Amino acid sequence: MSAVWSLRASYVVPVLFAAAACGPCPDGMQPVEGTCGCMDGTELDSSECDLCEGAEPVSLEQLDEELIGVRGSLHPQCKREVTFRVGQTAEVIANLESDDGRLSGVIESADGTQVGTVSASADADGQLRPVLERGDYVLVLSTQGQTRYDLTLRAEDFTEAEPAPEPGGEKSSAHDLGVVPSDEASVLGGYVGPTDDEDLVRLEVEQNSMLTLGVREVSARVVLHMLPDAAILERDAPLTMLDVRSPDDGLVSLAAERGTYFISLTPGAASYYELRASVEPYLAEPEQDPGEDWEDALDIGALGTSRVDFGGYVGRTDALDFYRFDIEQNATLTYTVDDVEGRVLAQLYEDAVQINRADPLRQLDVRAADGGAQTGSLDLAAGTYFFVITPTGNALYTLSLSIE
């Protein structure tokens, strides 16, 4: 007897196995007794071979947490296809038992991609726990010797469901997470593995911020790369990365310029994951971004006794910030580089026909690890001056200027 059974429903399908001859062979050829082959070497499909009665394909429909199984007997000339559906990203638990010979099972997706194998013998049961994205699958059973078997399947859904349509691997098909919030984390669930080799997520940082990315609930291994927006995304030059393996969570914070970014998630092994993103906004940069050379410097104009503050980002997406200011008469300049996240080099230059970048009037190396602030003063003659902010890595800073 062969049976399909579950805790939801139970039904029995009779099956007969005997050393019978095969079904009709082409052009009147005689079958080879005890096989599914004909005298001319033609191999018959399981559905055409008498030895395979009872090994017809069976559909288990959509798996859930309730156990559902298939029992029967299988001839080595035959294969049995057990189809099932996964409703959302889930860990599928497949258990296989064999009474007599060695039995193998291969799980494939609808497009033929192999996602897992399991085997069992009379001496050892087999178990497979692949993480599968939603979709249709088939488990193909085969054996090296006629054997009775018992196959059970169930699915444990990942809590955070992947969005529909699922994130693609191109900019045009990336999932848009929108503006990253500051009061709570945006959350996205997903799967990456043999049937989905990359999830691309688009997000927007509304102003200069400390951006925090987290990857958690990883069932195997997921690799995250954060990429600046570009016509062609440079996956081999990420702003930051995380390599997260179960059962650990991954977390990274970095200074981020206001703008658009893409998060690439790829599998180290088939896995589900939860992506989290949040920001801590920083002092907004001026509407006109400080340029990256002398000619495009942000012109502050004439300094006065009232302090002026400028918040800025420097790093991979904005290599330098140049500020230009005037002192209308001899005065004492007070300057502060404060609230640094990361590390910056702040250099003060006098405007001259030939500006000597190797010999600044003042130089401050400011690191968050050392308190993130340095201040000073300098007597200056009337004239034009520049402050140049250079990063080490990605950094946020505040520049404050005034005169006495």
N, C-alpha and C positions, 0 to 999 in steps of 0.2 A: 504494500500500500504506500501511496505517496500522499502527503498532506500539506496544506498551507494553513497555518493557525496563528491566532493572535489573542490578546486579552479582550479585543473588541469584538471579534467574530471568529468563527471556526468553521472550516469546511474541508472535506476530504475528497481527494481525487484519486480514483483507483489507478494503479500502474502495474503493468506486467513486464517482467524482464525474463527473457529466455534466450537460449542459443538459437534464435530463429534466423531465417534467411532475410536478406535485405529486400527492400521493395524493388519495383521494376527498374531495370537498367536500360540505358538508351540502345535503340536499334536491336532489340532482342538479345542483347548480351546477357550472359548468365551472371548472377551475383556470386561472390566468393563467400562461402558459408562461414558464418560467425564473424563477419566484418560488415562494414558499411561501404565496401568497395565492389566494383564490377570487374569482370575479366579483362576489360580493356584499360584498367587502371583508373577509371572514373570514380571519384569519391562522391558519395551521396550526402546531401545535407541531412542533419539530424531529423528534420521533419519528414524525410522520405525513407528513413531507415527503420525497419521493424525493431531493431535492437534498442531503439531510442523511444519506444512508446512510454509515455509517462514523463518524458523529459521536455515536454512542450514549454515554451516561454510562459512565465508567470509574472503578473503585475501585482506589486504590493501597494500601489498608489503612493500617497504621501506619507512618509515616515513621521512619527512623533515620539513622545517619550514612552509610549506603550510598546511592549515587546511584540514583535510579529516574526513568524518563522516559516521555514519550508523544510519538510522532511521527505525523504524518498531514497531511491536507489539509482545509481548511475553506472552505465557501462563505459569502459575506456574508449569506445568508438564514438561516444556522444558527448555533447555539451549541453548545459542547461542555462538559459538566460533568465535572470531574476531582475526585473526592472523596478525602479522605485523613483520617487521624486523627493527632493529636499525643498521645503517651503521657504526657508531663509537660511542664512549661514548657520551651520550646525556641525557638531561633532557626531559623526555616525559611528555607532558601536556595532561591529560585525563579529559574531562568534561562530566558529565552524567546528563541527565534530564529525569524525569518521569512524565507523565501526570496524572496517576491514583494511582497505588500501589507502594510499596517499591521495589526498584530495586537494585541489587548488582552486582559488577563487581570485579573479581579476576584476577590479572595479574600473569602469570607463565612463567618461562623460558622454553627452550626446554627440559630440564631434569626434569621439574616438580617443581622446586624451586619457592615458592611463593615470589613475590617481591613487592606486593602492593595490596590494596583493596580500592574500592570506592563504595559509596552507594548514592542513591537519592530517594526522595519521591515527592509526589505532592506538599509538602510544602517547600522542600529544595533540591536544586541542589547539586551535589557532584563534587569535583575536587580532582585529585591525580597528584602529580608531582614527580614521582620516577626518580632517576638517574639510567640509565641502561647502561651496557656495550654492545658493538656490539654483535649482535646475533638475534636469532629468539624468538618471544614471542607470547603468546596467552592471550587474555582477554576474560574470560568466564562470560557471562551475565546470571543472573537468577532473578526470581521475586517471591514474595509471593502472588501476585494477578495479573490477566491479566492486562497489562498496555502497553501503547504506550511509546516509549523512543526515545531519541536523544543522540547519543554518538559521540563526536568529539575527534580527536587525532592529535597531531603534535609533532615535536621534535626540540629541540634547541641543536645543536652539541656543545660539549666542544671544544674550539679552538685548544688546544694542543693534537693532536691525540695520543693514546696509540700505542707503537711500536708493530709490528707483527714479530714473535709471541709475545703475551702479556707476561709480566713477570710472572713466576711461583712462587711457594712457597718453592722450593727446590734449593740448590746450583746449581744443574745441569741445572735447568730451569730459573735461575735468568737472568735478562736482564743485559748485560755488558755495563755499561756507559763509560768504558775505563778510561784513565788518566784524573783526574780532572784538568781543565785548571786554569791558574793564571790570564789570561788577560780578560776572560769573563766566565760567568757561563754556565755549562752544564745544559740542560733543558730536562725534561722528563715528559710527560703527562700520566695520568692513571686513573683507576677506581678501587675501592674496595667496596665490598658490599656483599649481599647474594649469588650472583653467582660467586664471586671471593674474598675469605676471606683473601688473602695476596698477595702483590706484593713484590718480592725480587729483589733488584738492587745491582749489584756488581760494585764497583768503586776502583780505584787505586790512592793512593797518592804517587807521584814520589819521594818526599823528605820530610823531616820533615817540617811541615807547620802548619799554622793556617787554619783549614778547616771550612768553613761556609756552613751550610745546611739551606735551606729555603723550606717551604711548603706553597703554596698560591693557590688562585683560588678555595679554598675548598667550595663545595656546602653544605656540612653537617658537618661531623667530620671525621678526619683522624689522626691516631696515628703513629708516626715515632719512630723506634728504630734503633740506629747505633750499629752494632755488629762487633767485630774483627773476622778475618778469623780463622776458626778452623774446624777440622774434623766434629764436631757437633756444630752448631751455638747455642750459649747460649742466647736464646731470653729473659730469665728472668734476665740477667745480662748485660744490654746494656751499652755502653760507654756514651751515652746520649740519650735523648728522647724528643719528641715534641708531645703535644696533641693540635691539631689545630681545631678550630670550626669556621664555617662561622659566620660572615664575616671577621674574623681576619686572619692575616698572621702569620706564625710562623717562627722564625729565631734563630739559635744557632751557636756559634763559639766555637771551642775547639782545643787545641793542639793535633796534630795527628802525630804519627810516620809514616815514610815512610812504605808503605805496602798496603795490600788489605783489604777492608772492605765490609760489606754488609749492605744495608739499607732495613729494613723491614717496610712496610706500611700496616696497617690494618685498617678496618673500625670501627669507633664508630657508624656510620650509613652509609648507601649507599651514596657514594660521589665520585665525580671526584676530582682531585688534580693536581697540578703542582709542581714537585720536582726540586729544583735548587741546584747546588753544585759548589763551587769555592774555591781556595786555595791562601794563601799568603805565598810563600816559605820562610823558615827559613834557617839560616846558616846550611849547610850540616853537618851531623854527620860523623865522620871518617869512612873510608871504613870498618875497623874492629870495630864493635860495642863494646863500653866499657862493660865489663862483669858485672855480678850481684853478684860477690863475690871476695874475696881477690885474689884467684888463677887465676881468669880470668880477672883481671883488665887490662885496656889498658895501655901498657908500653910506656910512653912518652920518657923515657931515661933521660939523664943528661940535666937539665935546663941550659940555658945560659942567657945572658943579652938581647937577642932579645925575644920579647914577642911571645908566642904561644897561639893560640885560638882554642877552641874546641866547636862546637855546638852540642847540644844534646836534646833528648826527654826522659822524664821519666814519667811513669804513668801506666795505666792498662796493656798495652802491653809490658812494659819494666820497671820493678819495681825499679831498682837501676842502677846507673852508677858508676863504680870504675875506678879511674885513679891512676896509679903508676908513680912516678918520683924520680930521684936521684939528690942530691946536692953533688958535688964532694969535696967542701971545705966550711968552714963556710961562710955564706952569708945571705943577707936579701932577703926573699921571698916576692914578690909583687903578690897579687892575686885579681882577680875581678870576681864576678858573675854578669852578666849584661844581659840586654834585656830579662828579664824573662817574659814569658807569663804564667800566673797561679801563682804557688807558689812552691818553692823548699827549702830544707834544705841542705846546703853545709857544710861538716865537714872535717877538716884536722886532719890526724892521723900520728903519728910516727910509723914506722915499728919496731916491737919488737917481741920477742919470743911469748908474749901473748898480742895481741892488745886489749886494753880496749875500747869497743864501747861506754861505758858510760862516757868516759872522753876524748873528743877530744881536740887537741891543740887550735883549733878555730872552731867556729860554726856561720854560717850566715843563718838567716831566711829571704829569699828574696821573696817579693810579688810584682806582677805587680801593685796592688792597691797602693803600697807605692813608686812607681817609678821604680820598677823592676831592681834595681842595688845596689850592695854594694861592697866596695873595702877595702883593708887593707894590712898591711905588718907585717912580723914577722922575727926576727933573728933566724936562724936555724943552727945547727951544721951539718957537713957533714953526709950524711946517706940517707936512703930510706924513702919516705913519700907517703901517699895516700890522695886523695880527694874523698869523697863519696857524691854523689848527690842523695837525696831522695825526692820524690814528695809528694805534697798534691793534689790529683786529677791527672789531666793530665797537663803537663807543658813542656815548652821549655826554654832553658837557653843557655848562652854562658859562658864558663869558660876560663879565661885568666891567664897565669902564666909567671913569669920571675924572675931573681935574679939580685942583685946588689952586 
